[in-house]
């Protein structure tokens, strides 16, 4: 909200556009919004610091300043000014900015501030589902307020506004869109969690660990798994295993025509390959069926995480001991699990270590006092980075989860063009730990048919050493040189769009092509030697859209991607 409020300061430009009383009130509104921006920053710090009393005082002051800005833009003089040619539309937009901020300060923030975060954490190994349901009611009301504000602000006409006011409206819309996404996800989670945790009957789930050292489109190869049982808010680990132990499936499981055309029968044959597709519901359903055929147990859903998630959550639990092995520490756990373990342990010992590590973290989380804000911060960051994915086998629950980041669902319809860049290991090795990807998406001009051309520039750099890696890391060495990382890069067009062409280091990439979920897909083989960088450029076409924005959907890797989206004006501007 601090950035949204700061954007509102641009309304000061109206002082130059209007005179007299309206100009004076514009100056007042600017001053109140300036104060509100500072208070919003303070409120954020108070919440993060768990200083509830101070946060309440800060919120009261924020409400006072937001209310004053609303009052300054709501008197009869301002009302008349809104009907003046040229400047009237700008004054009306400024009024909507002030109203939106005031409504958030009074209708949304108080409830969020009252929410007891400890409700979302276990006590004595159990979550209180009745308290969760009470929180659900409050979050539903808050989400309703935010969604109404979002809808109202989206209806504000921006064509013909002066550039500064138009930018202020666009920036505030973007911030409220982000807030609306968070409140909607929180509402959905609070409504679903009691049922998912066994409040209405026992549930079973597969907790799958993705290994980004051997990349797959959703993050990493499905390695170890744990069977989790839930009953009335109490969770327990009922068994563990590895994807390798599930074996090979012949004949392969049924796949859609599009998935088979892109990946042959691999996702239906090998449990470690189910997530060659980036559409997590497809991968989760395949893995669930494979587990059922081998174990006879039908689970209610699949939850996937990676070691980077553990690094975030260990900030909330503190270090966790693993019998006979080094302790798991937040800032070192990724290196410990994805590099050190492969260098010092034999393959059979690796599986045992990963299973013991998962059990130790699970036990610590449900037996220790966990810092709620550190935990929620870690979970929030993990979901934002698409490192936590969940699929329910029950269609009614999956519909509630929808297309948000937690679902990992590749949408077939979208309002903002989304380009997917997904990585699948082709080396049969654990070299993904050393890869550093980057992507820049540039939005091009509007076309007469309502489409836009996009330009993607993707680079992949390898930090792998030229010697000294263990056989476990080098694996099958399918690129020829065992230290060269072979990665199949799948670039997905926006929904309803197309791939126009691709170049690898300036030459035609010779990329394969296919389709999945109304998106054309180009697949390029990118091989990177230690210390080298390769560059893949792809030209794409959107479906019909007026939006000048673009989004990237990326495979989560060991380290965050370096990304940039270069937007363009809306086609109507």
Backbone torsions as a table, in degrees:
resi	resn	phi	psi	omega
1	UNK	NA	-27.0	-179.2
2	UNK	-59.0	-43.5	-180.0
3	UNK	-67.1	-36.4	179.3
4	UNK	-65.3	-41.9	-179.9
5	UNK	-68.4	-39.2	178.3
6	UNK	-62.0	-37.6	177.2
7	UNK	-59.6	-34.2	179.6
8	UNK	-64.1	-18.4	179.8
9	UNK	-66.2	-19.6	-179.9
10	UNK	-64.9	-12.9	179.2
11	UNK	-66.2	-11.9	177.1
12	UNK	-59.8	-21.2	177.7
13	UNK	-61.3	-20.7	-178.9
14	UNK	-66.7	-20.0	177.5
15	UNK	-59.4	-33.4	-179.5
16	UNK	-80.1	-15.7	-175.4
17	UNK	-98.4	-20.1	-176.4
18	UNK	-128.5	166.5	-178.7
19	UNK	-129.4	178.0	173.0
20	UNK	58.3	-134.2	-173.1
21	UNK	-63.0	-43.6	-179.1
22	UNK	-63.5	-38.6	176.7
23	UNK	-62.9	-41.2	178.4
24	UNK	-63.2	-43.6	-179.7
25	UNK	-67.5	-31.9	175.3
26	UNK	-62.8	-41.5	178.0
27	UNK	-63.0	-41.0	177.9
28	UNK	-62.7	-46.2	-179.6
29	UNK	-59.4	-42.2	178.4
30	UNK	-58.5	-45.5	-179.4
31	UNK	-62.1	-42.9	-179.4
32	UNK	-67.2	-39.1	178.8
33	UNK	-69.1	-33.0	175.1
34	UNK	-62.4	-45.0	177.4
35	UNK	-64.3	-40.0	-179.7
36	UNK	-63.4	-37.0	179.2
37	UNK	-61.2	-44.8	178.4
38	UNK	-64.6	-39.8	179.9
39	UNK	-67.5	-35.9	177.3
40	UNK	-63.1	-38.9	176.6
41	UNK	-63.7	-43.1	178.7
42	UNK	-64.7	-39.1	-179.7
43	UNK	-62.3	-41.8	177.7
44	UNK	-59.6	-44.1	179.6
45	UNK	-65.0	-38.9	179.4
46	UNK	-63.6	-41.4	-178.8
47	UNK	-67.1	-46.4	179.4
48	UNK	-61.8	-36.5	179.6
49	UNK	-82.4	2.1	177.9
50	UNK	60.2	28.2	177.1
51	UNK	-93.1	86.4	-171.4
52	UNK	-66.0	-45.2	-178.1
53	UNK	-61.8	-45.4	178.9
54	UNK	-65.0	-38.7	179.5
55	UNK	-61.4	-37.9	178.4
56	UNK	-64.8	-41.3	178.5
57	UNK	-65.8	-40.6	178.8
58	UNK	-64.2	-40.9	179.4
59	UNK	-62.8	-40.8	178.6
60	UNK	-60.3	-43.6	178.8
61	UNK	-65.9	-38.8	178.1
62	UNK	-62.9	-42.3	178.1
63	UNK	-62.1	-38.6	179.8
64	UNK	-63.6	-45.5	-178.4
65	UNK	-70.1	-40.8	178.7
66	UNK	-64.9	-39.0	177.8
67	UNK	-65.0	-37.9	178.9
68	UNK	-66.3	-39.1	176.6
69	UNK	-63.8	-38.6	177.4
70	UNK	-64.8	-42.0	180.0
71	UNK	-65.2	-39.9	-178.2
72	UNK	-63.8	-25.3	-178.5
73	UNK	-104.7	13.2	-174.9
74	UNK	-122.6	7.3	-178.2
75	UNK	-83.4	171.6	-177.7
76	UNK	-58.3	-36.1	179.5
77	UNK	-62.5	-42.9	178.0
78	UNK	-66.4	-39.0	179.3
79	UNK	-58.9	-43.2	177.9
80	UNK	-66.9	-40.4	179.7
81	UNK	-60.1	-31.5	180.0
82	UNK	-66.7	-15.9	-179.1
83	UNK	-100.9	4.6	178.0
84	UNK	-81.3	136.5	177.9
85	UNK	-57.2	149.4	178.0
86	UNK	72.3	-69.2	-175.4
87	UNK	-77.5	-17.4	-175.1
88	UNK	-60.5	-43.5	-179.9
89	UNK	-63.3	-37.0	179.6
90	UNK	-67.1	-41.5	178.7
91	UNK	-64.5	-39.1	178.4
92	UNK	-64.0	-39.7	179.5
93	UNK	-66.3	-39.5	178.4
94	UNK	-63.5	-39.2	177.4
95	UNK	-59.1	-43.6	-179.5
96	UNK	-65.9	-33.8	175.9
97	UNK	-62.0	-48.7	-178.7
98	UNK	-63.0	-42.6	179.9
99	UNK	-63.8	-43.4	-178.4
100	UNK	-62.0	-44.3	-179.2
101	UNK	-66.1	-40.8	179.3
102	UNK	-66.1	-41.8	178.5
103	UNK	-63.2	-38.0	177.0
104	UNK	-65.3	-44.1	-177.8
105	UNK	-64.2	-29.5	-176.3
106	UNK	-103.1	-31.5	-173.8
107	UNK	-102.6	-19.0	-175.9
108	UNK	-116.4	-50.0	-173.8
109	UNK	-61.8	-39.1	-179.3
110	UNK	-58.9	-43.4	-180.0
111	UNK	-65.6	-43.1	178.7
112	UNK	-61.2	-35.8	-179.7
113	UNK	-70.6	-30.0	-179.5
114	UNK	-80.0	-17.3	-175.6
115	UNK	-61.3	127.1	-179.6
116	UNK	-83.6	104.8	-176.3
117	UNK	-64.4	-25.5	-179.8
118	UNK	-64.7	-20.1	176.9
119	UNK	-59.7	-30.9	-175.7
120	UNK	-86.6	3.9	-178.3
121	UNK	-119.4	152.9	-178.7
122	UNK	-75.0	149.0	171.8
123	UNK	-127.2	124.4	-176.4
124	UNK	55.5	41.5	175.1
125	UNK	77.2	10.9	-175.7
126	UNK	-143.1	143.0	174.7
127	UNK	-96.8	138.8	-178.2
128	UNK	-82.1	99.8	-175.0
129	UNK	-69.9	-28.0	178.0
130	UNK	-68.1	-39.6	176.4
131	UNK	-68.1	-35.1	176.3
132	UNK	-60.6	-41.7	179.9
133	UNK	-67.5	-33.4	176.2
134	UNK	-65.8	-42.5	177.0
135	UNK	-63.5	-34.8	-179.1
136	UNK	-58.0	-41.2	-179.8
137	UNK	-62.5	-42.9	180.0
138	UNK	-66.7	-42.8	-178.8
139	UNK	-67.3	-32.6	177.5
140	UNK	-64.1	-41.8	178.7
141	UNK	-64.5	-43.2	179.7
142	UNK	-62.6	-44.6	179.9
143	UNK	-61.8	-38.7	179.4
144	UNK	-61.2	-40.8	178.5
145	UNK	-63.3	-48.8	-177.4
146	UNK	-63.1	-41.4	-179.5
147	UNK	-65.4	-36.4	177.4
148	UNK	-64.8	-43.4	178.8
149	UNK	-62.3	-41.8	179.9
150	UNK	-61.2	-45.6	-179.8
151	UNK	-63.2	-43.0	-178.8
152	UNK	-64.4	-42.4	-179.0
153	UNK	-70.2	-32.7	179.1
154	UNK	-65.4	-22.9	-178.4
155	UNK	-85.1	-4.1	-179.6
156	UNK	-72.2	121.2	178.7
157	UNK	-66.2	135.7	179.5
158	UNK	-113.5	-13.8	179.1
159	UNK	-67.5	127.9	179.6
160	UNK	93.5	-7.3	177.3
161	UNK	-73.0	152.9	173.4
162	UNK	-64.7	153.9	-170.7
163	UNK	-56.3	-42.2	-176.0
164	UNK	-65.9	-43.0	179.8
165	UNK	-69.3	-40.0	178.4
166	UNK	-60.3	-41.3	178.1
167	UNK	-64.6	-40.2	-179.9
168	UNK	-61.3	-43.5	178.4
169	UNK	-64.1	-44.5	-178.8
170	UNK	-63.0	-42.5	-179.5
171	UNK	-65.6	-42.6	179.5
172	UNK	-66.4	-38.9	175.8
173	UNK	-58.8	-44.0	-178.7
174	UNK	-62.1	-42.3	-179.3
175	UNK	-67.8	-40.7	179.6
176	UNK	-70.4	-32.3	174.0
177	UNK	-60.0	-43.1	179.0
178	UNK	-65.2	-44.6	178.8
179	UNK	-62.4	-41.4	179.8
180	UNK	-63.4	-36.8	176.6
181	UNK	-63.7	-39.6	179.4
182	UNK	-68.5	-45.8	-178.3
183	UNK	-68.0	-36.3	177.5
184	UNK	-65.4	-42.9	178.6
185	UNK	-64.6	-40.9	178.8
186	UNK	-64.3	-40.9	178.4
187	UNK	-62.9	-46.7	179.3
188	UNK	-61.2	-44.2	-178.4
189	UNK	-63.3	-45.1	-177.8
190	UNK	-66.3	-32.7	178.0
191	UNK	-72.5	-35.9	-175.5
192	UNK	-85.6	-34.7	-170.3
193	UNK	-53.6	-47.6	-179.4
194	UNK	-55.0	-44.8	179.5
195	UNK	-66.9	-43.8	179.9
196	UNK	-62.5	-29.8	-178.5
197	UNK	-89.3	12.5	172.3
198	UNK	88.6	20.2	179.0
199	UNK	-67.7	-28.5	-177.9
200	UNK	-110.1	16.9	-179.4
201	UNK	139.7	151.7	-176.2
202	UNK	-59.4	147.5	177.7
203	UNK	-131.4	155.1	173.1
204	UNK	-132.1	143.8	-178.1
205	UNK	-139.3	157.9	169.0
206	UNK	-102.0	122.4	172.6
207	UNK	-97.2	112.1	-173.7
208	UNK	-108.4	135.0	177.0
209	UNK	-97.4	119.0	174.8
210	UNK	-85.3	136.0	-176.7
211	UNK	-109.9	97.0	-178.0
212	UNK	-70.7	-3.7	171.9
213	UNK	-68.0	-24.5	173.0
214	UNK	-124.7	95.1	-165.7
215	UNK	-66.8	142.2	166.5
216	UNK	-133.7	164.7	-170.4
217	UNK	-57.0	-38.0	-178.5
218	UNK	-83.9	-4.6	178.2
219	UNK	149.0	-51.1	-178.9
220	UNK	-171.6	165.3	178.4
221	UNK	-57.5	136.3	173.2
222	UNK	-68.9	108.5	-177.2
223	UNK	-98.4	-94.0	179.5
224	UNK	-84.8	154.0	174.6
225	UNK	-135.4	159.1	174.9
226	UNK	-134.1	141.6	175.3
227	UNK	-90.9	120.4	-177.9
228	UNK	-111.7	130.8	176.5
229	UNK	-111.7	136.5	-178.6
230	UNK	-124.3	135.8	177.3
231	UNK	-150.0	116.6	178.0
232	UNK	51.4	40.9	176.4
233	UNK	89.2	-7.2	179.9
234	UNK	-98.7	129.3	-179.8
235	UNK	-112.2	142.4	174.5
236	UNK	-145.1	148.4	178.0
237	UNK	-86.2	122.1	-173.7
238	UNK	-107.5	0.5	179.0
239	UNK	167.7	161.4	-179.6
240	UNK	-141.3	160.1	178.1
241	UNK	-171.3	-174.7	178.6
242	UNK	-125.9	158.0	177.0
243	UNK	-61.6	-35.7	-179.9
244	UNK	-60.5	-33.4	-178.4
245	UNK	-69.7	-17.7	178.8
246	UNK	-79.5	-16.2	173.8
247	UNK	77.5	-162.2	-177.1
248	UNK	-108.3	145.0	-176.9
249	UNK	-109.8	114.8	179.6
250	UNK	-132.6	120.1	-1.1
251	UNK	-68.3	161.1	-178.1
252	UNK	-69.2	158.2	174.9
253	UNK	-65.3	156.7	-179.1
254	UNK	-64.9	136.7	177.4
255	UNK	-126.9	155.8	174.3
256	UNK	-68.1	158.5	-179.1
257	UNK	-60.0	-40.5	-177.9
258	UNK	-65.8	-43.4	-179.4
259	UNK	-65.4	-40.9	179.7
260	UNK	-66.0	-36.9	179.8
261	UNK	-65.3	-32.4	-179.3
262	UNK	-83.7	-37.6	-169.5
263	UNK	-126.0	13.2	-175.9
264	UNK	55.9	-143.9	-177.8
265	UNK	-94.8	6.4	-173.7
266	UNK	-56.1	-46.9	-178.5
267	UNK	-63.4	-25.5	179.1
268	UNK	-93.1	-1.6	-176.8
269	UNK	-107.5	-44.3	-173.9
270	UNK	-116.4	126.9	178.0
271	UNK	-56.9	-31.5	-179.3
272	UNK	-74.1	-7.6	-177.3
273	UNK	-114.1	6.4	-176.8
274	UNK	-61.2	-28.2	-177.1
275	UNK	-103.2	32.1	164.4
276	UNK	-63.1	-28.3	172.5
277	UNK	-83.0	142.5	178.6
278	UNK	-80.0	-8.1	-178.0
279	UNK	-81.5	99.2	-171.6
280	UNK	-59.5	-39.9	178.5
281	UNK	-54.9	-36.2	177.1
282	UNK	-65.8	-47.1	-179.0
283	UNK	-63.3	-43.7	-177.5
284	UNK	-65.5	-41.7	179.9
285	UNK	-64.3	-39.5	177.3
286	UNK	-63.2	-45.1	-177.6
287	UNK	-65.6	-40.2	178.4
288	UNK	-59.8	-43.4	-178.7
289	UNK	-68.4	-38.3	177.0
290	UNK	-62.1	-43.0	178.6
291	UNK	-64.0	-40.8	179.7
292	UNK	-60.9	-43.7	-177.3
293	UNK	-66.5	-31.5	-178.5
294	UNK	-87.5	-33.8	-173.1
295	UNK	-105.5	-20.7	-174.1
296	UNK	80.8	2.1	-178.9
297	UNK	-104.2	129.8	177.3
298	UNK	-103.0	115.4	-176.7
299	UNK	-90.9	164.0	-176.5
300	UNK	-91.6	-8.6	-179.3
301	UNK	177.4	174.5	-179.0
302	UNK	-132.6	129.6	176.9
303	UNK	-116.7	127.0	-179.3
304	UNK	-116.7	136.0	176.0
305	UNK	-137.9	171.3	175.6
306	UNK	-133.3	171.6	-177.9
307	UNK	-61.7	-23.8	177.3
308	UNK	-65.9	-35.3	174.7
309	UNK	-60.3	-42.7	178.2
310	UNK	-59.5	-39.3	-179.9
311	UNK	-62.3	-35.3	178.2
312	UNK	-72.0	-43.0	-176.0
313	UNK	-72.6	-28.6	178.1
314	UNK	-66.8	-15.7	173.0
315	UNK	-68.3	-24.2	-179.9
316	UNK	-91.0	-29.5	-177.2
317	UNK	-98.1	-23.9	-170.1
318	UNK	85.5	175.9	-178.1
319	UNK	-57.3	148.0	-179.5
320	UNK	-122.7	129.4	-179.9
321	UNK	-82.8	141.7	174.3
322	UNK	-120.9	119.8	-176.0
323	UNK	-51.9	124.6	176.6
324	UNK	75.8	6.7	-177.0
325	UNK	-136.1	166.1	177.3
326	UNK	-61.7	147.8	177.3
327	UNK	-64.8	150.9	177.2
328	UNK	-90.8	118.4	-177.6
329	UNK	-118.2	138.0	-172.6
330	UNK	-45.9	-55.8	-173.6
331	UNK	-75.9	-9.5	-177.6
332	UNK	-117.9	-5.3	-170.7
333	UNK	-64.9	-33.8	179.8
334	UNK	-65.0	-46.1	177.3
335	UNK	-64.1	-39.7	-178.8
336	UNK	-60.8	-45.2	-174.0
337	UNK	-85.5	-34.6	-171.9
338	UNK	-103.0	-6.0	178.7
339	UNK	-130.3	-61.7	-175.1
340	UNK	-59.0	-42.7	-176.8
341	UNK	-60.9	-37.5	-179.7
342	UNK	-74.9	-23.0	179.9
343	UNK	-82.0	-33.3	-171.1
344	UNK	-110.2	-13.3	-176.1
345	UNK	-113.8	150.6	174.1
346	UNK	-77.1	159.8	-176.5
347	UNK	-52.2	-45.8	-179.5
348	UNK	-64.8	-36.7	178.5
349	UNK	-69.6	-31.4	179.0
350	UNK	-62.2	-47.1	-179.7
351	UNK	-60.3	-42.6	178.8
352	UNK	-63.4	-40.2	-178.9
353	UNK	-66.5	-43.7	180.0
354	UNK	-63.6	-40.8	179.1
355	UNK	-65.4	-43.3	179.3
356	UNK	-65.1	-36.7	179.3
357	UNK	-65.4	-44.5	178.8
358	UNK	-60.8	-44.6	-180.0
359	UNK	-63.9	-38.6	-178.3
360	UNK	-66.7	-43.7	179.4
361	UNK	-66.9	-40.9	178.5
362	UNK	-60.2	-45.9	-179.8
363	UNK	-64.6	-42.5	-180.0
364	UNK	-62.3	-41.9	-177.5
365	UNK	-63.4	-35.9	-176.6
366	UNK	-96.7	5.6	178.9
367	UNK	-124.2	-18.1	-177.4
368	UNK	-99.3	164.7	168.2
369	UNK	-78.3	118.7	-174.9
370	UNK	-103.8	135.2	176.4
371	UNK	-67.9	111.9	-172.6
372	UNK	-63.3	-38.5	-176.8
373	UNK	-72.9	-37.2	176.0
374	UNK	-65.7	-37.9	179.2
375	UNK	-65.2	-50.3	-178.0
376	UNK	-65.7	-35.1	176.1
377	UNK	-62.6	-43.5	179.2
378	UNK	-65.4	-41.8	178.7
379	UNK	-65.3	-43.8	179.5
380	UNK	-60.1	-44.4	179.2
381	UNK	-65.2	-39.0	-179.6
382	UNK	-63.9	-41.5	179.7
383	UNK	-68.8	-41.2	178.7
384	UNK	-58.8	-39.4	-179.3
385	UNK	-85.6	4.4	-179.5
386	UNK	60.3	37.0	178.0
387	UNK	-95.3	-13.4	173.9
388	UNK	-116.5	121.6	-178.4
389	UNK	-129.6	140.6	-179.4
390	UNK	-138.2	138.3	175.4
391	UNK	-132.1	130.7	176.0
392	UNK	-101.4	136.8	178.3
393	UNK	-75.3	-7.0	-179.5
394	UNK	-96.5	115.9	-173.5
395	UNK	-55.8	-37.1	-178.8
396	UNK	-64.3	-37.8	178.1
397	UNK	-72.2	-39.1	-179.4
398	UNK	-65.3	-33.0	177.2
399	UNK	-65.1	-36.5	177.9
400	UNK	-67.1	-40.6	178.2
401	UNK	-62.4	-39.2	172.8
402	UNK	67.6	-140.7	-174.9
403	UNK	-108.4	21.8	-179.0
404	UNK	-74.1	175.4	-173.3
405	UNK	-61.7	-33.0	179.8
406	UNK	-61.9	-32.9	-177.2
407	UNK	-74.2	-26.2	-176.9
408	UNK	61.0	29.9	-176.0
409	UNK	-93.8	125.8	180.0
410	UNK	-81.0	105.8	-171.7
411	UNK	-70.4	147.4	177.0
412	UNK	-94.3	-10.7	175.6
413	UNK	-130.4	144.9	179.4
414	UNK	-158.0	153.6	177.8
415	UNK	-95.8	-32.0	175.5
416	UNK	-109.4	125.0	-178.2
417	UNK	-56.8	130.4	-179.3
418	UNK	-117.9	129.1	176.0
419	UNK	-109.2	126.9	179.1
420	UNK	-98.2	136.1	174.2
421	UNK	-126.1	106.4	-172.0
422	UNK	-120.4	139.0	-172.2
423	UNK	-114.5	130.6	174.4
424	UNK	-126.4	128.0	179.9
425	UNK	-63.9	135.1	175.1
426	UNK	-119.2	9.1	-177.7
427	UNK	-93.7	-19.9	-171.0
428	UNK	66.6	34.6	-174.3
429	UNK	-136.8	-177.8	179.4
430	UNK	-111.8	41.3	-177.7
431	UNK	-85.9	-5.3	178.9
432	UNK	-60.4	-24.7	178.2
433	UNK	-59.5	-28.0	-173.6
434	UNK	-98.8	1.9	-176.2
435	UNK	-90.0	139.3	179.9
436	UNK	-127.2	101.3	-177.7
437	UNK	-92.1	157.5	175.4
438	UNK	-147.7	151.0	-178.6
439	UNK	-148.6	138.8	173.3
440	UNK	-126.2	127.5	178.6
441	UNK	-114.2	122.7	-178.6
442	UNK	-113.2	125.2	-179.7
443	UNK	-87.1	127.7	-176.3
444	UNK	-94.1	-163.3	-175.3
445	UNK	-74.5	159.3	174.7
446	UNK	-75.5	142.5	177.1
447	UNK	-105.3	158.0	-179.9
448	UNK	-57.9	-28.6	-178.7
449	UNK	-84.7	7.0	177.5
450	UNK	89.0	1.5	179.7
451	UNK	-97.4	168.2	174.3
452	UNK	-129.7	150.5	172.6
453	UNK	-95.9	138.5	179.8
454	UNK	-118.4	151.5	175.6
455	UNK	-124.8	121.3	176.9
456	UNK	-105.5	130.7	172.9
457	UNK	-119.5	114.7	-176.5
458	UNK	-117.2	131.4	174.8
459	UNK	-122.9	146.9	178.4
460	UNK	-131.8	118.6	-178.4
461	UNK	-113.5	140.6	178.1
462	UNK	-108.8	126.2	175.7
463	UNK	-98.8	11.2	-177.2
464	UNK	-64.2	144.5	173.9
465	UNK	-71.9	162.1	-179.2
466	UNK	-85.2	-7.1	178.7
467	UNK	-161.5	166.7	172.1
468	UNK	95.0	-0.5	179.2
469	UNK	-84.3	150.1	-176.8
470	UNK	-76.5	167.0	177.8
471	UNK	-63.1	-31.7	179.3
472	UNK	-64.3	-36.4	179.4
473	UNK	-75.3	-43.9	-175.2
474	UNK	-72.3	-26.4	173.4
475	UNK	55.3	-133.8	-175.1
476	UNK	-82.3	-17.2	178.5
477	UNK	57.0	46.8	-173.0
478	UNK	-69.2	-11.8	177.0
479	UNK	-82.2	-2.0	-176.9
480	UNK	99.8	-73.9	172.0
481	UNK	-74.6	119.6	-175.5
482	UNK	-63.4	-18.3	-179.9
483	UNK	-92.9	-2.9	176.9
484	UNK	-90.4	126.2	179.7
485	UNK	-87.6	118.4	174.4
486	UNK	-97.1	123.6	-178.7
487	UNK	-129.4	128.7	173.3
488	UNK	-87.8	112.8	-177.1
489	UNK	-97.6	114.9	178.8
490	UNK	-102.4	119.4	178.1
491	UNK	-105.9	119.4	-178.2
492	UNK	-100.6	128.0	176.9
493	UNK	-68.3	165.2	169.6
494	UNK	-58.5	159.1	178.7
495	UNK	-58.0	129.9	-178.3
496	UNK	76.0	7.1	-177.5
497	UNK	-100.9	-161.7	-176.1
498	UNK	-153.0	159.7	172.5
499	UNK	-99.9	125.1	-175.8
500	UNK	-93.8	-30.9	-178.7
501	UNK	174.8	164.0	-178.6
502	UNK	-148.8	149.3	179.9
503	UNK	-136.1	135.3	176.7
504	UNK	-110.8	114.7	-176.1
505	UNK	53.9	39.8	175.5
506	UNK	87.3	-6.3	-179.9
507	UNK	-113.8	156.0	179.3
508	UNK	-51.6	130.3	-173.4
509	UNK	-79.0	-16.8	-177.4
510	UNK	59.7	38.7	-174.4
511	UNK	-74.5	141.9	171.3
512	UNK	-73.3	166.3	-175.1
513	UNK	-140.5	153.6	177.2
514	UNK	-168.4	-168.1	179.8
515	UNK	-138.4	148.0	171.2
516	UNK	-155.3	125.5	176.0
517	UNK	52.9	52.7	176.4
518	UNK	64.3	26.0	178.5
519	UNK	-128.6	133.2	173.5
520	UNK	-79.8	143.2	-174.2
521	UNK	-124.0	130.2	171.3
522	UNK	-110.3	130.6	-178.1
523	UNK	-117.6	119.0	-178.9
524	UNK	-117.0	141.5	175.4
525	UNK	-89.2	114.1	-177.9
526	UNK	-116.0	113.5	-179.8
527	UNK	-108.6	128.1	-173.8
528	UNK	-125.0	122.9	175.5
529	UNK	-80.5	162.6	178.5
530	UNK	-54.6	129.6	178.8
531	UNK	80.8	-4.8	-176.0
532	UNK	-95.1	165.1	177.0
533	UNK	-133.0	134.2	175.5
534	UNK	-115.1	149.1	-177.3
535	UNK	-124.5	124.3	177.4
536	UNK	-114.3	125.1	177.5
537	UNK	-114.8	132.7	-176.7
538	UNK	-132.1	130.8	173.6
539	UNK	-98.2	132.3	-175.9
540	UNK	-131.7	164.8	177.5
541	UNK	-127.0	134.8	176.6
542	UNK	-81.5	171.2	163.6
543	UNK	-75.7	-175.3	178.2
544	UNK	-63.1	122.3	-178.4
545	UNK	-158.4	146.5	172.5
546	UNK	-97.7	-10.6	-174.5
547	UNK	-64.3	138.7	174.5
548	UNK	-99.3	6.9	179.3
549	UNK	-97.0	168.0	175.0
550	UNK	-151.6	156.3	179.0
551	UNK	-131.8	150.0	175.8
552	UNK	-109.7	134.0	173.1
553	UNK	-115.0	119.4	-167.5
554	UNK	-125.5	151.8	170.8
555	UNK	-68.1	122.9	176.2
556	UNK	-63.4	131.7	179.6
557	UNK	-117.9	178.0	-176.0
558	UNK	-57.3	-42.9	175.3
559	UNK	-113.9	152.2	-179.0
560	UNK	-61.8	148.8	175.0
561	UNK	-68.3	155.4	165.6
562	UNK	-96.0	117.8	-173.2
563	UNK	-133.0	157.6	173.8
564	UNK	-153.5	137.2	173.3
565	UNK	-118.6	119.6	179.1
566	UNK	-97.9	106.4	-175.3
567	UNK	-83.0	173.4	178.6
568	UNK	-138.1	164.6	178.1
569	UNK	-62.1	152.8	174.2
570	UNK	-60.3	146.6	-175.7
571	UNK	-61.6	-22.0	-179.3
572	UNK	-81.8	-10.2	-175.4
573	UNK	-89.9	NA	NA
